[in-house]
């Protein structure tokens, strides 16, 4: 929630949440769920919170939302030199905060500072990746993370809980040169991570892990198949039943372009991300916008997508799975 200006941190920014109980037809007024006010005697524009990463525990229903908080450092950004530094101290390094809800997002806890529990002292930055995490089949919670290591190399990683959010651990870096990311669990239990790649590369970084991010190996599509203009993208798995058979597809949304944040699209993979046939790409908006899509399952037959397109600062669209797959029939 940018209160004063359109810029990113450091600025007067809070994290807000909108709820819909009817599949996105109507939305409740926004709730502010992370706001550090005038902490430490500094004005709100020097207490900004941003980059929300959310995960829902499918076993308990509890919702976790993480954010990055900057204190002081006016005019800086957490990715800029001097915007965040090694260490743990507030004002020296950007802070990793978390809030929780046990009533479907109606009320939220006060922010819990997780910086010392998660960040390595030598890292310049650890922040949530602004996307939706997932609950694995065994109940493990996976939140997405990104940061800058001691050599100022950007990285993507996983933040994992095996005890329903009581404690969290951070995996290793999925190589370097990638940041904002999202993951899905494949049929064999592996996790497929799809990440924004640093300039000048204009292809998505794609990695696989079999051990919750302790080790990584590049996927066959890594930095050569899925184009991007260096922007956040959204990946999700959609399970469904067709003619009595259980099936699933992977869905991916991003600005499908290498020249700018335009041609906002949804793509479909029928083989767990090995191929993304062009004929199944659904173009939503050819115009220029900020992108940053976030996709989720709405119900048994629909997927919802929020993105920043050319027609509005924030767009929500809902699609039936049949609409996305009809060219296959």
BAKOL-888500 format. One record per residue (C-alpha): residue number from 1; x, y, z. Coordinates in steps of 0.1 Angstrom, whole numbers, plus 5000, padded with zeros to 4 digits. Layout:
BEGIN
[NUM,[X,Y,Z]]
...
END
This chain:
BEGIN
[1,[5000,5000,5000]]
[2,[5019,5030,4987]]
[3,[5007,5059,5008]]
[4,[5025,5089,4994]]
[5,[5044,5080,4962]]
[6,[5045,5053,4936]]
[7,[5081,5044,4944]]
[8,[5093,5013,4963]]
[9,[5111,5013,4997]]
[10,[5122,5034,5015]]
[11,[5089,5051,5016]]
[12,[5056,5052,5035]]
[13,[5044,5017,5025]]
[14,[5023,4993,5045]]
[15,[5011,4957,5037]]
[16,[4974,4953,5032]]
[17,[4950,4925,5025]]
[18,[4917,4922,5006]]
[19,[4893,4893,5013]]
[20,[4867,4878,4990]]
[21,[4843,4851,5001]]
[22,[4825,4847,4968]]
[23,[4853,4837,4944]]
[24,[4864,4872,4936]]
[25,[4830,4887,4927]]
[26,[4832,4912,4955]]
[27,[4859,4923,4979]]
[28,[4859,4935,5015]]
[29,[4876,4968,5023]]
[30,[4914,4965,5026]]
[31,[4929,4955,5060]]
[32,[4963,4968,5070]]
[33,[4981,4938,5083]]
[34,[5017,4951,5086]]
[35,[5024,4987,5096]]
[36,[5054,4998,5117]]
[37,[5039,5033,5123]]
[38,[5065,5057,5136]]
[39,[5087,5031,5152]]
[40,[5118,5045,5168]]
[41,[5106,5081,5165]]
[42,[5110,5082,5127]]
[43,[5082,5092,5104]]
[44,[5062,5066,5085]]
[45,[5081,5072,5053]]
[46,[5112,5058,5071]]
[47,[5093,5028,5084]]
[48,[5082,5011,5052]]
[49,[5070,4975,5049]]
[50,[5069,4958,5015]]
[51,[5072,4926,4994]]
[52,[5045,4904,5011]]
[53,[5050,4866,5008]]
[54,[5021,4845,5019]]
[55,[5015,4808,5027]]
[56,[4984,4790,5039]]
[57,[4988,4759,5060]]
[58,[4964,4736,5043]]
[59,[4963,4713,5074]]
[60,[4954,4739,5100]]
[61,[4941,4768,5080]]
[62,[4966,4793,5096]]
[63,[4979,4820,5072]]
[64,[5014,4834,5074]]
[65,[5025,4866,5057]]
[66,[5061,4878,5057]]
[67,[5073,4912,5047]]
[68,[5105,4932,5046]]
[69,[5108,4963,5068]]
[70,[5133,4992,5064]]
[71,[5139,5016,5093]]
[72,[5157,5048,5084]]
[73,[5179,5050,5053]]
[74,[5158,5076,5035]]
[75,[5161,5075,4997]]
[76,[5175,5040,4998]]
[77,[5161,5006,4987]]
[78,[5168,4972,5002]]
[79,[5185,4962,4969]]
[80,[5206,4993,4967]]
[81,[5241,4997,4981]]
[82,[5237,5010,5016]]
[83,[5200,5001,5017]]
[84,[5208,4969,5036]]
[85,[5240,4956,5051]]
[86,[5254,4925,5068]]
[87,[5244,4920,5104]]
[88,[5211,4919,5123]]
[89,[5205,4953,5137]]
[90,[5174,4974,5129]]
[91,[5185,5003,5108]]
[92,[5216,4985,5096]]
[93,[5200,4956,5077]]
[94,[5165,4952,5063]]
[95,[5143,4932,5087]]
[96,[5123,4901,5080]]
[97,[5089,4903,5097]]
[98,[5060,4878,5099]]
[99,[5023,4881,5108]]
[100,[4998,4853,5112]]
[101,[4960,4848,5110]]
[102,[4939,4819,5124]]
[103,[4905,4832,5113]]
[104,[4908,4833,5075]]
[105,[4925,4867,5074]]
[106,[4900,4886,5095]]
[107,[4925,4895,5122]]
[108,[4963,4893,5124]]
[109,[4990,4891,5150]]
[110,[5015,4919,5156]]
[111,[5046,4916,5135]]
[112,[5072,4891,5147]]
[113,[5108,4899,5138]]
[114,[5124,4868,5123]]
[115,[5156,4884,5111]]
[116,[5180,4868,5136]]
[117,[5163,4834,5133]]
[118,[5166,4833,5095]]
[119,[5192,4856,5081]]
[120,[5229,4847,5081]]
[121,[5249,4875,5097]]
[122,[5272,4879,5066]]
[123,[5243,4882,5042]]
[124,[5235,4917,5030]]
[125,[5198,4910,5027]]
[126,[5172,4883,5033]]
[127,[5136,4891,5023]]
[128,[5104,4872,5014]]
[129,[5098,4868,4977]]
[130,[5065,4885,4970]]
[131,[5045,4854,4960]]
[132,[5024,4826,4974]]
[133,[5041,4797,4991]]
[134,[5027,4761,4993]]
[135,[5019,4732,5017]]
[136,[5036,4700,5005]]
[137,[5018,4667,5006]]
[138,[5035,4658,5039]]
[139,[5023,4691,5055]]
[140,[5057,4709,5052]]
[141,[5052,4746,5046]]
[142,[5073,4763,5020]]
[143,[5077,4801,5018]]
[144,[5097,4817,4990]]
[145,[5128,4839,4998]]
[146,[5154,4860,4981]]
[147,[5184,4880,4991]]
[148,[5219,4893,4986]]
[149,[5248,4872,4999]]
[150,[5281,4884,5015]]
[151,[5295,4891,4980]]
[152,[5264,4911,4970]]
[153,[5251,4884,4946]]
[154,[5213,4881,4945]]
[155,[5198,4847,4951]]
[156,[5165,4828,4954]]
[157,[5158,4803,4982]]
[158,[5132,4784,5002]]
[159,[5121,4791,5038]]
[160,[5107,4759,5053]]
[161,[5087,4748,5083]]
[162,[5080,4712,5093]]
[163,[5061,4721,5125]]
[164,[5032,4742,5111]]
[165,[5051,4775,5114]]
[166,[5065,4771,5149]]
[167,[5100,4773,5135]]
[168,[5115,4780,5101]]
[169,[5148,4772,5083]]
[170,[5164,4787,5052]]
[171,[5177,4766,5024]]
[172,[5208,4773,5003]]
[173,[5209,4797,4974]]
[174,[5195,4784,4941]]
[175,[5227,4796,4924]]
[176,[5230,4834,4919]]
[177,[5216,4860,4896]]
[178,[5180,4853,4903]]
[179,[5155,4867,4929]]
[180,[5117,4868,4930]]
[181,[5105,4833,4927]]
[182,[5077,4808,4931]]
[183,[5077,4770,4934]]
[184,[5054,4739,4929]]
[185,[5057,4703,4940]]
[186,[5060,4678,4912]]
[187,[5045,4643,4911]]
[188,[5078,4627,4923]]
[189,[5080,4651,4953]]
[190,[5107,4674,4939]]
[191,[5102,4711,4940]]
[192,[5104,4732,4908]]
[193,[5115,4768,4914]]
[194,[5108,4794,4887]]
[195,[5126,4827,4893]]
[196,[5131,4862,4879]]
[197,[5166,4865,4864]]
[198,[5189,4894,4867]]
[199,[5197,4916,4836]]
[200,[5208,4912,4809]]
[201,[5194,4877,4807]]
[202,[5158,4877,4794]]
[203,[5149,4841,4803]]
[204,[5135,4826,4835]]
[205,[5158,4808,4859]]
[206,[5143,4773,4866]]
[207,[5157,4750,4893]]
[208,[5149,4716,4909]]
[209,[5155,4704,4945]]
[210,[5148,4671,4961]]
[211,[5158,4681,4997]]
[212,[5138,4713,5004]]
[213,[5165,4736,4990]]
[214,[5196,4722,5005]]
[215,[5209,4714,4970]]
[216,[5198,4725,4936]]
[217,[5202,4714,4900]]
[218,[5192,4734,4869]]
[219,[5160,4723,4851]]
[220,[5162,4716,4813]]
[221,[5144,4749,4806]]
[222,[5168,4770,4828]]
[223,[5175,4803,4812]]
[224,[5166,4792,4776]]
[225,[5129,4785,4773]]
[226,[5106,4809,4792]]
[227,[5110,4845,4782]]
[228,[5107,4875,4805]]
[229,[5115,4912,4807]]
[230,[5130,4908,4842]]
[231,[5099,4909,4862]]
[232,[5081,4888,4889]]
[233,[5061,4858,4876]]
[234,[5036,4834,4891]]
[235,[5036,4796,4889]]
[236,[5010,4772,4903]]
[237,[4999,4736,4900]]
[238,[4962,4729,4892]]
[239,[4949,4693,4899]]
[240,[4917,4683,4883]]
[241,[4897,4652,4872]]
[242,[4888,4645,4836]]
[243,[4867,4615,4825]]
[244,[4873,4599,4859]]
[245,[4911,4603,4857]]
[246,[4932,4625,4880]]
[247,[4953,4650,4861]]
[248,[4972,4682,4866]]
[249,[4988,4711,4847]]
[250,[5012,4738,4857]]
[251,[5002,4774,4850]]
[252,[5026,4803,4846]]
[253,[5017,4840,4843]]
[254,[5041,4869,4835]]
[255,[5047,4896,4809]]
[256,[5055,4874,4780]]
[257,[5080,4897,4764]]
[258,[5118,4903,4764]]
[259,[5115,4941,4756]]
[260,[5091,4953,4783]]
[261,[5064,4945,4808]]
[262,[5037,4939,4782]]
[263,[5018,4909,4766]]
[264,[5006,4898,4801]]
[265,[4998,4861,4796]]
[266,[4991,4827,4811]]
[267,[5009,4796,4798]]
[268,[5001,4760,4803]]
[269,[5024,4729,4807]]
[270,[5010,4694,4805]]
[271,[5044,4677,4813]]
[272,[5054,4693,4847]]
[273,[5072,4723,4831]]
[274,[5093,4705,4804]]
[275,[5074,4723,4776]]
[276,[5050,4753,4774]]
[277,[5032,4750,4741]]
[278,[5026,4784,4725]]
[279,[4991,4775,4713]]
[280,[4980,4773,4749]]
[281,[4992,4808,4758]]
[282,[4963,4830,4767]]
[283,[4970,4867,4761]]
[284,[4953,4889,4787]]
[285,[4967,4924,4780]]
[286,[4991,4934,4752]]
[287,[4997,4968,4767]]
[288,[5025,4980,4790]]
[289,[5019,4976,4827]]
[290,[5040,4968,4858]]
[291,[5031,4931,4857]]
[292,[5038,4914,4890]]
[293,[5011,4887,4886]]
[294,[5000,4865,4914]]
[295,[4979,4834,4906]]
[296,[4959,4810,4928]]
[297,[4932,4784,4927]]
[298,[4898,4798,4934]]
[299,[4877,4766,4934]]
[300,[4876,4732,4917]]
[301,[4874,4746,4882]]
[302,[4887,4782,4883]]
[303,[4920,4800,4887]]
[304,[4923,4837,4898]]
[305,[4950,4862,4888]]
[306,[4959,4896,4901]]
[307,[4983,4917,4880]]
[308,[4992,4953,4871]]
[309,[4982,4957,4835]]
[310,[4978,4986,4811]]
[311,[4941,4993,4819]]
[312,[4943,4996,4856]]
[313,[4969,4997,4885]]
[314,[4954,4964,4898]]
[315,[4934,4938,4879]]
[316,[4917,4907,4891]]
[317,[4905,4881,4865]]
[318,[4891,4847,4870]]
[319,[4894,4819,4844]]
[320,[4879,4785,4841]]
[321,[4903,4756,4836]]
[322,[4883,4747,4805]]
[323,[4891,4781,4790]]
[324,[4928,4776,4795]]
[325,[4928,4740,4782]]
[326,[4901,4741,4755]]
[327,[4926,4742,4726]]
[328,[4937,4707,4736]]
[329,[4904,4691,4729]]
END
